[in-house]
Amino acid sequence: MRHYAIDPDTAWAGLRLAVALLVLLTCPIALAQFGSDALRAPLAEGAGPGRSAARDVAGDESRPPPNVAPAEAARRAAREYGGRVLNVVLEDGPGGPYYRVKLLDGGRVRIVHVEARH
């Protein structure tokens, strides 16, 4: 009876190849489920659990639309808290619409909320 020894490097290379093939074969299936727009949608437009996207807040008839522009909310947040504005997203909260402003100050990211109505 003859015994064959398997080189560990060869075994790992085969495993890596098998995983790469599996990923290549399943990615098109996953992309087809989510649609092609899933890759193009900016993160700022996505809404988290319990939150509405900006276009949903503006189109909601039960609440008045925001009358503060995103640029004004960014200026207010930067003036009050300092730092560089990274992102401004319109959110809908229990008290009405507000802007979630992400600021970078001294290497730290700070998220502040600015009222979207005067």
C-alpha positions as CSV (number, residue, x, y, z in Angstrom):
1,M,0.0,0.0,0.0
2,R,1.4,3.4,-1.0
3,H,0.8,6.5,1.1
4,Y,0.7,10.0,-0.5
5,A,1.7,13.1,1.5
6,I,-0.1,16.3,0.8
7,D,1.9,19.4,0.9
8,P,0.3,22.0,3.2
9,D,1.0,24.9,0.8
10,T,-0.6,23.0,-2.0
11,A,-3.7,22.3,0.2
12,W,-4.1,26.0,1.2
13,A,-3.7,27.1,-2.4
14,G,-6.4,24.7,-3.5
15,L,-8.7,26.0,-0.7
16,R,-8.1,29.6,-1.7
17,L,-8.9,28.7,-5.4
18,A,-12.1,27.0,-4.3
19,V,-13.2,30.0,-2.3
20,A,-12.4,32.4,-5.1
21,L,-14.4,30.3,-7.5
22,L,-17.3,30.2,-5.1
23,V,-17.3,34.0,-4.7
24,L,-17.1,34.5,-8.4
25,L,-20.0,32.2,-9.0
26,T,-22.3,33.6,-6.3
27,C,-21.7,37.4,-6.8
28,P,-23.8,37.6,-10.0
29,I,-26.6,35.8,-8.3
30,A,-26.5,38.2,-5.3
31,L,-26.3,41.3,-7.5
32,A,-29.3,40.0,-9.5
33,Q,-31.3,39.8,-6.3
34,F,-30.6,43.4,-5.2
35,G,-30.8,44.9,-8.7
36,S,-28.2,47.1,-10.4
37,D,-29.3,50.2,-8.5
38,A,-28.0,48.8,-5.3
39,L,-24.4,49.5,-6.3
40,R,-25.0,53.0,-7.5
41,A,-27.1,54.3,-4.6
42,P,-25.1,56.7,-2.4
43,L,-24.8,55.8,1.2
44,A,-26.3,59.1,2.3
45,E,-29.5,58.3,0.6
46,G,-30.0,55.0,2.4
47,A,-32.2,55.0,5.4
48,G,-31.5,53.0,8.5
49,P,-34.0,51.1,10.5
50,G,-36.8,53.4,11.6
51,R,-35.6,56.2,9.5
52,S,-36.8,57.7,6.2
53,A,-34.7,58.7,3.3
54,A,-34.6,62.4,2.5
55,R,-36.9,62.1,-0.4
56,D,-39.5,60.4,1.8
57,V,-39.4,63.2,4.4
58,A,-39.8,65.9,1.8
59,G,-42.8,64.1,0.2
60,D,-44.6,63.3,3.5
61,E,-47.9,65.2,3.5
62,S,-48.6,64.8,7.2
63,R,-45.6,67.0,8.2
64,P,-44.5,70.3,6.9
65,P,-41.4,70.1,4.6
66,P,-38.1,71.4,5.9
67,N,-37.4,75.0,5.3
68,V,-33.7,74.9,6.2
69,A,-31.3,74.0,3.3
70,P,-28.7,71.3,3.8
71,A,-25.9,73.9,3.2
72,E,-27.3,76.1,6.0
73,A,-27.5,73.1,8.4
74,A,-23.8,72.3,7.5
75,R,-22.8,75.9,8.2
76,R,-24.6,76.0,11.5
77,A,-23.1,72.7,12.7
78,A,-19.5,73.8,11.6
79,R,-19.9,77.2,13.3
80,E,-21.2,75.7,16.6
81,Y,-19.1,72.6,16.9
82,G,-16.1,73.3,14.6
83,G,-14.5,70.9,12.2
84,R,-15.0,70.0,8.5
85,V,-18.4,68.8,7.3
86,L,-18.3,65.3,5.9
87,N,-21.9,64.5,5.2
88,V,-25.4,66.0,5.7
89,V,-28.5,63.7,5.6
90,L,-32.1,64.7,6.1
91,E,-33.8,62.4,8.7
92,D,-37.3,62.2,10.1
93,G,-37.6,62.0,13.8
94,P,-40.5,62.0,16.3
95,G,-40.2,65.8,16.7
96,G,-40.1,66.4,12.9
97,P,-37.4,66.5,10.3
98,Y,-33.8,67.2,11.2
99,Y,-30.4,67.1,9.5
100,R,-27.8,64.6,10.7
101,V,-24.4,66.4,10.1
102,K,-21.2,64.4,10.3
103,L,-18.1,66.6,11.2
104,L,-14.4,65.7,11.3
105,D,-12.5,67.6,14.0
106,G,-9.0,66.7,15.0
107,G,-9.2,63.2,13.6
108,R,-12.5,62.5,15.4
109,V,-15.8,62.2,13.8
110,R,-18.8,63.8,15.5
111,I,-22.4,63.5,14.5
112,V,-24.7,66.4,15.4
113,H,-28.4,67.0,14.7
114,V,-29.7,70.3,13.3
115,E,-33.4,71.2,13.1
116,A,-34.7,71.3,9.6
117,R,-37.3,73.9,10.4
118,H,-37.0,77.4,11.9
